[in-house]
Amino acid sequence: MTTREQVLAILKEIKPTKNLENVTDIIEKGYIDSFELMSLVANLSEKFGIEITIEELIPENFNSVDAISKMVDSLKKD
């Protein structure tokens, strides 16, 4: 399973009523709220064994499945 597929699965758990696969403004348009964002961060940290710092908590890193996947992949390499 690719990083993107795993990120999408986590998003589906958090927001089962929304298909966010091709959305490019998840944060900016309020598709997920602050509590769901914190749940997403916790799930990503646990699933991938990464630490998402306050510096990474910017809309650009969370506005799409591709952006989230790119951030996760870059953090896995550190």
Biotite code that builds the C-alpha atoms (Angstrom):
import biotite.structure as struc

atoms = struc.array([
    struc.Atom([0.000, 0.000, 0.000], chain_id="A", res_id=1, res_name="MET", atom_name="CA", element="C"),
    struc.Atom([1.415, 3.383, -0.988], chain_id="A", res_id=2, res_name="THR", atom_name="CA", element="C"),
    struc.Atom([1.712, 6.360, 1.332], chain_id="A", res_id=3, res_name="THR", atom_name="CA", element="C"),
    struc.Atom([-1.106, 8.053, -0.609], chain_id="A", res_id=4, res_name="ARG", atom_name="CA", element="C"),
    struc.Atom([-3.410, 5.044, -0.201], chain_id="A", res_id=5, res_name="GLU", atom_name="CA", element="C"),
    struc.Atom([-2.670, 4.887, 3.525], chain_id="A", res_id=6, res_name="GLN", atom_name="CA", element="C"),
    struc.Atom([-3.290, 8.636, 3.947], chain_id="A", res_id=7, res_name="VAL", atom_name="CA", element="C"),
    struc.Atom([-6.569, 8.303, 2.075], chain_id="A", res_id=8, res_name="LEU", atom_name="CA", element="C"),
    struc.Atom([-7.615, 5.397, 4.319], chain_id="A", res_id=9, res_name="ALA", atom_name="CA", element="C"),
    struc.Atom([-6.894, 7.483, 7.431], chain_id="A", res_id=10, res_name="ILE", atom_name="CA", element="C"),
    struc.Atom([-8.907, 10.394, 6.022], chain_id="A", res_id=11, res_name="LEU", atom_name="CA", element="C"),
    struc.Atom([-11.825, 8.026, 5.300], chain_id="A", res_id=12, res_name="LYS", atom_name="CA", element="C"),
    struc.Atom([-11.745, 6.872, 8.928], chain_id="A", res_id=13, res_name="GLU", atom_name="CA", element="C"),
    struc.Atom([-11.808, 10.461, 10.173], chain_id="A", res_id=14, res_name="ILE", atom_name="CA", element="C"),
    struc.Atom([-14.360, 11.751, 7.656], chain_id="A", res_id=15, res_name="LYS", atom_name="CA", element="C"),
    struc.Atom([-16.305, 8.719, 6.366], chain_id="A", res_id=16, res_name="PRO", atom_name="CA", element="C"),
    struc.Atom([-19.067, 10.813, 4.787], chain_id="A", res_id=17, res_name="THR", atom_name="CA", element="C"),
    struc.Atom([-16.718, 12.809, 2.520], chain_id="A", res_id=18, res_name="LYS", atom_name="CA", element="C"),
    struc.Atom([-14.608, 11.654, -0.401], chain_id="A", res_id=19, res_name="ASN", atom_name="CA", element="C"),
    struc.Atom([-11.505, 13.826, -0.055], chain_id="A", res_id=20, res_name="LEU", atom_name="CA", element="C"),
    struc.Atom([-9.384, 12.002, -2.634], chain_id="A", res_id=21, res_name="GLU", atom_name="CA", element="C"),
    struc.Atom([-9.358, 14.787, -5.226], chain_id="A", res_id=22, res_name="ASN", atom_name="CA", element="C"),
    struc.Atom([-10.054, 17.786, -2.987], chain_id="A", res_id=23, res_name="VAL", atom_name="CA", element="C"),
    struc.Atom([-7.303, 20.420, -3.104], chain_id="A", res_id=24, res_name="THR", atom_name="CA", element="C"),
    struc.Atom([-8.498, 22.718, -0.324], chain_id="A", res_id=25, res_name="ASP", atom_name="CA", element="C"),
    struc.Atom([-9.285, 20.371, 2.580], chain_id="A", res_id=26, res_name="ILE", atom_name="CA", element="C"),
    struc.Atom([-8.210, 22.856, 5.254], chain_id="A", res_id=27, res_name="ILE", atom_name="CA", element="C"),
    struc.Atom([-9.002, 26.126, 3.497], chain_id="A", res_id=28, res_name="GLU", atom_name="CA", element="C"),
    struc.Atom([-12.605, 25.100, 2.739], chain_id="A", res_id=29, res_name="LYS", atom_name="CA", element="C"),
    struc.Atom([-13.165, 23.508, 6.152], chain_id="A", res_id=30, res_name="GLY", atom_name="CA", element="C"),
    struc.Atom([-13.682, 19.918, 5.039], chain_id="A", res_id=31, res_name="TYR", atom_name="CA", element="C"),
    struc.Atom([-12.090, 18.886, 8.342], chain_id="A", res_id=32, res_name="ILE", atom_name="CA", element="C"),
    struc.Atom([-12.226, 20.839, 11.589], chain_id="A", res_id=33, res_name="ASP", atom_name="CA", element="C"),
    struc.Atom([-9.453, 21.399, 14.110], chain_id="A", res_id=34, res_name="SER", atom_name="CA", element="C"),
    struc.Atom([-10.327, 18.283, 16.125], chain_id="A", res_id=35, res_name="PHE", atom_name="CA", element="C"),
    struc.Atom([-10.288, 16.144, 12.992], chain_id="A", res_id=36, res_name="GLU", atom_name="CA", element="C"),
    struc.Atom([-6.966, 17.698, 11.991], chain_id="A", res_id=37, res_name="LEU", atom_name="CA", element="C"),
    struc.Atom([-5.447, 16.739, 15.342], chain_id="A", res_id=38, res_name="MET", atom_name="CA", element="C"),
    struc.Atom([-6.827, 13.221, 14.902], chain_id="A", res_id=39, res_name="SER", atom_name="CA", element="C"),
    struc.Atom([-5.277, 13.108, 11.429], chain_id="A", res_id=40, res_name="LEU", atom_name="CA", element="C"),
    struc.Atom([-1.903, 14.249, 12.793], chain_id="A", res_id=41, res_name="VAL", atom_name="CA", element="C"),
    struc.Atom([-2.035, 11.636, 15.575], chain_id="A", res_id=42, res_name="ALA", atom_name="CA", element="C"),
    struc.Atom([-2.985, 8.869, 13.144], chain_id="A", res_id=43, res_name="ASN", atom_name="CA", element="C"),
    struc.Atom([-0.269, 9.833, 10.666], chain_id="A", res_id=44, res_name="LEU", atom_name="CA", element="C"),
    struc.Atom([2.333, 9.978, 13.435], chain_id="A", res_id=45, res_name="SER", atom_name="CA", element="C"),
    struc.Atom([1.356, 6.550, 14.711], chain_id="A", res_id=46, res_name="GLU", atom_name="CA", element="C"),
    struc.Atom([0.953, 4.871, 11.318], chain_id="A", res_id=47, res_name="LYS", atom_name="CA", element="C"),
    struc.Atom([4.204, 6.141, 9.811], chain_id="A", res_id=48, res_name="PHE", atom_name="CA", element="C"),
    struc.Atom([6.342, 6.542, 12.938], chain_id="A", res_id=49, res_name="GLY", atom_name="CA", element="C"),
    struc.Atom([6.936, 10.231, 12.273], chain_id="A", res_id=50, res_name="ILE", atom_name="CA", element="C"),
    struc.Atom([6.802, 13.400, 14.322], chain_id="A", res_id=51, res_name="GLU", atom_name="CA", element="C"),
    struc.Atom([4.740, 16.208, 12.829], chain_id="A", res_id=52, res_name="ILE", atom_name="CA", element="C"),
    struc.Atom([5.948, 19.433, 14.398], chain_id="A", res_id=53, res_name="THR", atom_name="CA", element="C"),
    struc.Atom([4.177, 22.771, 14.683], chain_id="A", res_id=54, res_name="ILE", atom_name="CA", element="C"),
    struc.Atom([6.180, 23.979, 11.666], chain_id="A", res_id=55, res_name="GLU", atom_name="CA", element="C"),
    struc.Atom([4.497, 21.355, 9.490], chain_id="A", res_id=56, res_name="GLU", atom_name="CA", element="C"),
    struc.Atom([0.997, 22.322, 10.652], chain_id="A", res_id=57, res_name="LEU", atom_name="CA", element="C"),
    struc.Atom([0.306, 24.671, 7.772], chain_id="A", res_id=58, res_name="ILE", atom_name="CA", element="C"),
    struc.Atom([-2.605, 24.472, 5.306], chain_id="A", res_id=59, res_name="PRO", atom_name="CA", element="C"),
    struc.Atom([-0.275, 23.765, 2.378], chain_id="A", res_id=60, res_name="GLU", atom_name="CA", element="C"),
    struc.Atom([0.701, 20.434, 3.962], chain_id="A", res_id=61, res_name="ASN", atom_name="CA", element="C"),
    struc.Atom([-2.890, 19.351, 4.610], chain_id="A", res_id=62, res_name="PHE", atom_name="CA", element="C"),
    struc.Atom([-4.980, 20.738, 1.728], chain_id="A", res_id=63, res_name="ASN", atom_name="CA", element="C"),
    struc.Atom([-4.876, 17.556, -0.361], chain_id="A", res_id=64, res_name="SER", atom_name="CA", element="C"),
    struc.Atom([-4.117, 13.864, -0.122], chain_id="A", res_id=65, res_name="VAL", atom_name="CA", element="C"),
    struc.Atom([-1.066, 14.447, -2.321], chain_id="A", res_id=66, res_name="ASP", atom_name="CA", element="C"),
    struc.Atom([0.239, 17.263, -0.090], chain_id="A", res_id=67, res_name="ALA", atom_name="CA", element="C"),
    struc.Atom([-0.213, 15.151, 3.042], chain_id="A", res_id=68, res_name="ILE", atom_name="CA", element="C"),
    struc.Atom([1.513, 12.196, 1.371], chain_id="A", res_id=69, res_name="SER", atom_name="CA", element="C"),
    struc.Atom([4.426, 14.372, 0.253], chain_id="A", res_id=70, res_name="LYS", atom_name="CA", element="C"),
    struc.Atom([4.870, 15.742, 3.786], chain_id="A", res_id=71, res_name="MET", atom_name="CA", element="C"),
    struc.Atom([4.725, 12.230, 5.292], chain_id="A", res_id=72, res_name="VAL", atom_name="CA", element="C"),
    struc.Atom([7.290, 10.902, 2.799], chain_id="A", res_id=73, res_name="ASP", atom_name="CA", element="C"),
    struc.Atom([9.660, 13.784, 3.535], chain_id="A", res_id=74, res_name="SER", atom_name="CA", element="C"),
    struc.Atom([9.345, 13.216, 7.288], chain_id="A", res_id=75, res_name="LEU", atom_name="CA", element="C"),
    struc.Atom([9.958, 9.470, 6.906], chain_id="A", res_id=76, res_name="LYS", atom_name="CA", element="C"),
    struc.Atom([13.329, 10.214, 5.294], chain_id="A", res_id=77, res_name="LYS", atom_name="CA", element="C"),
    struc.Atom([14.593, 12.346, 8.199], chain_id="A", res_id=78, res_name="ASP", atom_name="CA", element="C"),
])
